[in-house]
Amino acid sequence: MRICLVSETWSPDINGVAHTLQQLTRQLLERGMTLQLVRPAPQGESHSEPDMSLELQVRGFAMPGYSDVRLGLPADRRLRAMWQKQRPDVVYVATEGPLGWSALRCAERLNIPVVSGWHTNFDHYCRDYGVGWLEPLVTRRLRHFHNRCHATLVPTHHQAEALTARGFERVGVMARGIDGEQFSPAHRCSELRPGWDSDGHRPVALHVGRLAAEKNLGVLRETCAALLNAYPEMRIVVVGDGPQRESLQKALPDVHFTGFIDARLLAQHYASADFFLFPSLSETWGNVVLEAMASGLAVVAFRHAAGRELIAHEVNGLHLEPNDSAAFRDAALSLARQPERCARLGEAARERALQYRWPAITDEFVAALNLAREAQHEDTEQCRV
């Protein structure tokens, strides 16, 4: 099967969309699939992906109010020429920006089936960035986009039900996977904890994620302050960067901030901590929750996205009702004084996480693409009749 991937973000970007596409790409190539890629040209030195049979790079621009995110400009004419030269069997559109719309239009004109992904809750972002009045318009626009596709793949069953109730059609589920060797308790590093001024008797709480407005960082700040007030001896480590880092660091001078770190060191940070804090409510999934669980950490999260799908409360982690910040804080405080409970929850968390492997996730993806091809063929045959 020849698949064209269309995305406004790609490695080395650090986000869930780029990570998911990289994992799917590796799995698809191992299965002998032929891949094409359409994306904005990377900033700085230009380079192409060597494993792609064809690649189209378009001009990009920074998203207003979110300068780290680049969108691709429409490229209808270039897309049409590319697909007439080497027609894909199916197109997967990962992002609903201008480039995604352009790809959808061209695929419709050429009678190529399209499957879309729901990787980002853009309607939620409207509230986070002070333009909540735009949310109904954004939702209508997204619904119009996705309902023109043969299927829309979302990470969780709960989100599939929620979108269907809002008028989205043909919504399917494709979860996210984990590499249980890359993220494992085996990567615990004896050198890291002394660097955090911690030993085996001082608990370490960890947070990993982009430090931006949509990540519910007020709850993280309040929870960290409460932990340090109750247990001055404990240590808190925050991995990641973003526009809110400076203000968060000023509010929490006793917290260890690492900025972005490479994959090997990230795995060591997970494995060397004791429990994981994840207060975000903007995720469609939340890869870091799965990574933390695979690393053997008890996770404190809200009952949302991966926290809802993966965590059984008091069995393999703690999940609280969304927006109950007091309950989130109290759950973190309770784990800080109960190391045996942390260990028990973390062991069960890893067992749960290892049920989500990328080969099985890719099976779901390929099945959705084949269904789209079959539906397109049936539609074409009916038109001929």
C-alpha positions as CSV (number, residue, x, y, z in Angstrom):
1,M,0.0,0.0,0.0
2,R,1.2,3.5,-0.8
3,I,0.4,6.0,1.9
4,C,0.8,9.7,1.9
5,L,1.3,11.3,5.3
6,V,0.4,15.0,5.6
7,S,1.4,16.9,8.7
8,E,2.3,20.4,9.8
9,T,4.7,19.0,12.4
10,W,7.5,16.4,12.0
11,S,10.6,15.3,13.8
12,P,12.7,16.9,15.3
13,D,9.7,18.8,16.6
14,I,8.9,17.7,20.2
15,N,5.2,17.0,20.5
16,G,2.7,14.1,20.5
17,V,1.9,14.4,16.8
18,A,5.5,14.2,15.6
19,H,6.2,11.3,18.0
20,T,3.2,9.3,16.9
21,L,4.0,9.8,13.2
22,Q,7.6,8.7,13.7
23,Q,6.5,5.5,15.4
24,L,3.9,4.7,12.8
25,T,6.4,5.5,10.0
26,R,8.9,3.0,11.4
27,Q,6.3,0.3,11.7
28,L,4.8,0.9,8.3
29,L,8.3,0.7,6.6
30,E,9.0,-2.5,8.4
31,R,5.8,-3.9,6.8
32,G,7.0,-2.9,3.3
33,M,4.6,0.0,2.8
34,T,5.6,2.8,0.4
35,L,5.4,6.2,2.1
36,Q,5.1,9.8,0.9
37,L,5.4,12.9,3.1
38,V,4.0,16.4,2.8
39,R,5.0,18.9,5.5
40,P,6.3,22.5,5.9
41,A,10.0,22.9,5.1
42,P,12.0,22.6,8.3
43,Q,13.6,25.8,9.7
44,G,17.3,26.2,9.3
45,E,19.2,23.7,7.2
46,S,16.8,21.9,4.8
47,H,16.8,18.1,4.7
48,S,14.5,15.4,3.3
49,E,13.4,12.1,4.9
50,P,15.5,9.4,3.2
51,D,12.8,6.6,3.6
52,M,10.1,8.5,1.8
53,S,9.5,7.6,-1.9
54,L,8.4,11.2,-2.5
55,E,8.5,14.3,-0.2
56,L,6.9,17.7,-0.7
57,Q,8.0,20.5,1.5
58,V,5.9,23.7,1.5
59,R,6.4,27.1,2.9
60,G,5.5,27.5,6.5
61,F,4.6,30.3,9.0
62,A,4.5,30.5,12.8
63,M,1.1,30.1,14.4
64,P,-0.1,33.4,15.9
65,G,0.3,33.4,19.6
66,Y,2.2,30.1,19.6
67,S,5.5,30.8,17.8
68,D,6.9,27.3,18.3
69,V,4.2,25.8,16.1
70,R,4.5,26.2,12.4
71,L,1.7,25.8,9.9
72,G,2.1,24.9,6.2
73,L,0.7,27.1,3.4
74,P,-1.8,25.6,1.0
75,A,-0.2,23.9,-2.0
76,D,-3.0,22.6,-4.2
77,R,-1.2,22.8,-7.5
78,R,2.0,21.1,-6.2
79,L,0.0,18.4,-4.4
80,R,-2.0,17.6,-7.5
81,A,1.2,17.3,-9.6
82,M,2.8,15.1,-7.0
83,W,-0.1,12.7,-6.8
84,Q,-0.6,12.6,-10.5
85,K,3.0,11.5,-10.8
86,Q,2.8,8.9,-8.0
87,R,-0.8,8.3,-6.9
88,P,-1.2,7.2,-3.2
89,D,-3.7,4.6,-2.3
90,V,-4.8,6.6,0.7
91,V,-3.9,9.9,2.4
92,Y,-3.5,10.4,6.1
93,V,-4.0,14.0,7.2
94,A,-2.7,14.4,10.8
95,T,-3.3,18.2,11.2
96,E,-6.2,20.4,10.3
97,G,-4.2,23.5,9.3
98,P,-4.1,25.2,5.9
99,L,-1.9,22.4,4.5
100,G,-4.3,19.8,5.8
101,W,-7.2,21.5,4.1
102,S,-5.3,21.8,0.9
103,A,-4.5,18.1,0.9
104,L,-8.2,17.2,1.6
105,R,-9.3,19.3,-1.4
106,C,-6.8,17.8,-3.8
107,A,-7.5,14.2,-2.6
108,E,-11.3,14.8,-3.2
109,R,-10.6,16.1,-6.7
110,L,-8.4,13.1,-7.5
111,N,-10.8,10.6,-5.9
112,I,-8.2,9.5,-3.3
113,P,-9.6,8.3,0.1
114,V,-8.6,10.4,3.1
115,V,-8.3,9.4,6.8
116,S,-7.7,12.1,9.3
117,G,-6.3,12.1,12.9
118,W,-7.5,14.0,15.9
119,H,-4.2,14.8,17.6
120,T,-5.0,18.2,19.2
121,N,-8.0,19.7,21.0
122,F,-7.9,23.0,19.3
123,D,-11.3,23.9,20.7
124,H,-9.8,23.6,24.2
125,Y,-6.9,25.8,23.2
126,C,-9.4,28.6,22.5
127,R,-10.2,28.8,26.2
128,D,-6.6,28.5,27.3
129,Y,-5.5,31.4,25.1
130,G,-8.3,33.8,26.0
131,V,-10.4,33.5,22.9
132,G,-13.1,31.2,24.2
133,W,-15.7,33.0,22.1
134,L,-14.1,31.3,19.1
135,E,-14.7,27.8,20.3
136,P,-18.1,27.2,18.6
137,L,-16.7,28.5,15.3
138,V,-13.6,26.3,15.6
139,T,-15.7,23.3,16.4
140,R,-17.9,23.8,13.4
141,R,-14.8,24.2,11.2
142,L,-13.2,21.1,12.5
143,R,-16.4,19.1,12.1
144,H,-16.8,20.2,8.5
145,F,-13.2,19.1,7.9
146,H,-13.4,15.7,9.5
147,N,-16.8,14.8,8.1
148,R,-15.4,15.1,4.6
149,C,-12.9,12.3,5.5
150,H,-13.6,8.6,5.2
151,A,-12.7,8.2,8.9
152,T,-11.3,10.2,11.8
153,L,-9.0,8.4,14.3
154,V,-8.9,9.6,17.9
155,P,-6.8,8.1,20.8
156,T,-9.6,7.1,23.3
157,H,-13.0,5.6,23.3
158,H,-14.3,8.4,25.5
159,Q,-13.3,11.0,23.0
160,A,-14.8,9.0,20.1
161,E,-18.1,9.0,22.0
162,A,-17.8,12.7,22.8
163,L,-17.1,13.7,19.2
164,T,-19.9,11.5,17.8
165,A,-22.3,13.2,20.2
166,R,-21.2,16.6,18.7
167,G,-22.0,15.5,15.2
168,F,-18.6,14.1,14.0
169,E,-19.1,11.1,11.7
170,R,-17.2,7.9,11.2
171,V,-15.0,8.3,14.3
172,G,-12.7,5.4,15.1
173,V,-10.1,4.7,17.9
174,M,-6.4,4.4,17.5
175,A,-4.6,4.5,20.8
176,R,-0.9,5.3,21.2
177,G,1.9,2.8,21.9
178,I,5.0,2.4,24.0
179,D,8.4,0.9,23.7
180,G,8.7,-1.1,27.0
181,E,12.4,-1.4,26.7
182,Q,13.1,2.3,26.0
183,F,10.9,3.3,29.0
184,S,11.5,0.8,31.8
185,P,12.5,0.8,35.6
186,A,15.7,-0.8,34.4
187,H,16.9,2.6,33.4
188,R,17.0,3.9,37.0
189,C,20.3,5.9,37.3
190,S,22.2,5.9,40.6
191,E,23.9,9.2,39.5
192,L,20.7,11.2,39.0
193,R,19.2,11.3,42.4
194,P,22.3,12.7,44.2
195,G,22.3,15.4,41.5
196,W,18.8,16.2,42.7
197,D,20.1,16.2,46.3
198,S,18.0,13.1,47.0
199,D,18.7,9.7,48.3
200,G,16.6,6.6,48.7
201,H,14.7,8.1,51.6
202,R,13.7,11.4,50.0
203,P,10.8,11.0,47.6
204,V,11.1,12.5,44.1
205,A,8.1,13.7,42.2
206,L,8.4,14.2,38.4
207,H,6.6,16.2,35.8
208,V,7.3,16.0,32.0
209,G,5.7,18.2,29.4
210,R,5.6,21.4,27.5
211,L,5.4,24.4,29.9
212,A,2.6,26.3,28.3
213,A,-0.8,27.8,29.1
214,E,-2.9,24.9,27.9
215,K,-1.1,22.4,30.3
216,N,-3.0,23.5,33.5
217,L,0.2,24.6,35.2
218,G,-1.6,26.4,37.9
219,V,-2.5,23.1,39.5
220,L,1.1,21.9,39.1
221,R,2.4,25.0,40.8
222,E,-0.1,24.7,43.7
223,T,0.6,21.0,44.1
224,C,4.4,21.4,44.1
225,A,4.2,24.2,46.6
226,A,2.0,22.1,48.9
227,L,4.4,19.1,48.6
228,L,7.4,21.2,49.5
229,N,5.6,22.9,52.4
230,A,4.5,19.5,53.9
231,Y,7.7,17.7,53.1
232,P,10.7,20.1,52.8
233,E,13.0,17.1,52.3
234,M,11.4,15.9,49.1
235,R,12.5,16.8,45.6
236,I,10.5,17.8,42.6
237,V,11.9,17.6,39.0
238,V,10.3,19.3,36.0
239,V,11.4,18.2,32.5
240,G,10.5,20.3,29.5
241,D,10.4,23.9,28.3
242,G,8.0,26.5,27.0
243,P,6.7,30.0,27.4
244,Q,5.6,29.5,31.0
245,R,8.9,28.1,32.3
246,E,10.3,31.4,33.6
247,S,7.2,32.3,35.6
248,L,6.9,28.7,37.0
249,Q,10.5,28.7,37.9
250,K,10.2,32.0,39.8
251,A,7.2,30.6,41.7
252,L,9.0,27.4,42.6
253,P,12.6,28.2,43.2
254,D,13.2,24.9,45.0
255,V,12.1,22.8,42.1
256,H,14.7,21.3,39.7
257,F,14.0,22.4,36.1
258,T,15.9,20.6,33.4
259,G,14.6,22.1,30.1
260,F,14.4,19.7,27.2
261,I,16.6,16.6,27.5
262,D,17.4,13.8,25.1
263,A,15.5,10.5,24.9
264,R,18.1,8.4,26.8
265,L,18.2,10.9,29.7
266,L,14.4,11.2,29.7
267,A,14.1,7.5,30.2
268,Q,16.5,7.7,33.1
269,H,14.6,10.6,34.7
270,Y,11.3,8.6,34.6
271,A,12.9,5.5,36.1
272,S,14.7,7.4,38.8
273,A,11.7,9.2,40.2
274,D,9.0,7.9,42.6
275,F,5.8,9.2,41.3
276,F,4.5,11.4,38.4
277,L,2.3,14.5,38.3
278,F,0.2,15.2,35.3
279,P,-2.5,17.9,35.7
280,S,-3.1,18.7,32.0
281,L,-6.7,18.6,30.7
282,S,-5.9,19.7,27.1
283,E,-4.4,16.4,25.8
284,T,-6.1,14.1,23.3
285,W,-3.9,11.3,24.8
286,G,-0.8,12.3,26.8
287,N,2.2,10.2,25.8
288,V,4.0,11.1,28.9
289,V,1.4,9.3,31.1
290,L,2.1,6.1,29.2
291,E,5.9,6.6,29.4
292,A,5.7,7.2,33.1
293,M,3.6,4.1,33.7
294,A,5.9,2.0,31.6
295,S,8.8,3.3,33.7
296,G,7.1,2.0,36.8
297,L,5.8,5.2,38.2
298,A,2.5,5.8,40.1
299,V,0.8,8.6,38.2
300,V,-1.5,11.3,39.6
301,A,-3.7,12.6,36.8
302,F,-7.2,13.8,36.1
303,R,-9.8,11.4,34.7
304,H,-9.1,12.6,31.2
305,A,-7.5,11.3,28.0
306,A,-4.8,8.7,28.8
307,G,-5.5,9.2,32.5
308,R,-9.0,8.0,31.9
309,E,-8.2,5.2,29.5
310,L,-5.2,3.7,31.3
311,I,-5.5,4.3,35.0
312,A,-7.7,2.3,37.3
313,H,-7.9,4.3,40.5
314,E,-5.9,2.8,43.4
315,V,-5.0,-0.1,41.2
316,N,-2.3,1.2,38.9
317,G,-2.4,5.0,39.7
318,L,-4.6,7.7,40.9
319,H,-7.1,9.6,38.7
320,L,-9.2,12.5,40.0
321,E,-12.3,14.2,38.6
322,P,-11.3,16.9,36.1
323,N,-10.7,20.4,37.7
324,D,-10.7,19.0,41.3
325,S,-7.4,20.7,42.1
326,A,-7.8,20.0,45.8
327,A,-8.2,16.3,45.2
328,F,-5.2,16.3,42.9
329,R,-3.0,18.0,45.5
330,D,-4.2,15.7,48.3
331,A,-3.5,12.6,46.1
332,A,0.1,13.8,45.5
333,L,0.6,14.5,49.3
334,S,-0.6,11.0,50.1
335,L,1.9,9.4,47.7
336,A,4.7,11.4,49.1
337,R,4.4,9.8,52.5
338,Q,3.7,6.2,51.3
339,P,6.6,4.8,49.3
340,E,5.3,1.2,49.5
341,R,2.0,2.3,47.9
342,C,4.0,4.2,45.2
343,A,5.9,1.0,44.4
344,R,2.8,-1.2,44.3
345,L,0.9,1.2,42.0
346,G,4.0,1.7,39.8
347,E,4.4,-2.1,39.3
348,A,0.8,-2.4,38.2
349,A,1.2,0.7,36.0
350,R,4.0,-0.9,34.0
351,E,1.9,-4.1,33.5
352,R,-1.0,-1.9,32.1
353,A,1.3,0.2,29.9
354,L,2.9,-2.8,28.2
355,Q,-0.5,-3.7,26.8
356,Y,-0.1,-0.8,24.4
357,R,2.6,-1.8,21.8
358,W,3.2,0.0,18.6
359,P,2.8,-3.1,16.3
360,A,-0.8,-3.5,17.6
361,I,-1.5,0.2,17.3
362,T,-0.2,0.1,13.7
363,D,-2.6,-2.8,13.0
364,E,-5.5,-0.6,13.9
365,F,-4.1,2.2,11.7
366,V,-3.7,0.0,8.7
367,A,-7.1,-1.5,9.2
368,A,-8.7,2.0,9.1
369,L,-6.8,2.9,5.9
370,N,-8.0,-0.3,4.2
371,L,-11.6,0.4,5.2
372,A,-11.3,3.9,3.7
373,R,-10.0,2.4,0.5
374,E,-12.8,-0.1,0.3
375,A,-15.4,2.7,1.0
376,Q,-13.9,4.8,-1.7
377,H,-14.0,1.9,-4.2
378,E,-17.7,1.3,-3.3
379,D,-18.5,5.0,-3.8
380,T,-16.8,5.0,-7.2
381,E,-18.6,1.8,-8.3
382,Q,-22.0,3.3,-7.3
383,C,-21.2,6.5,-9.3
384,R,-20.5,4.4,-12.4
385,V,-23.8,2.6,-12.0
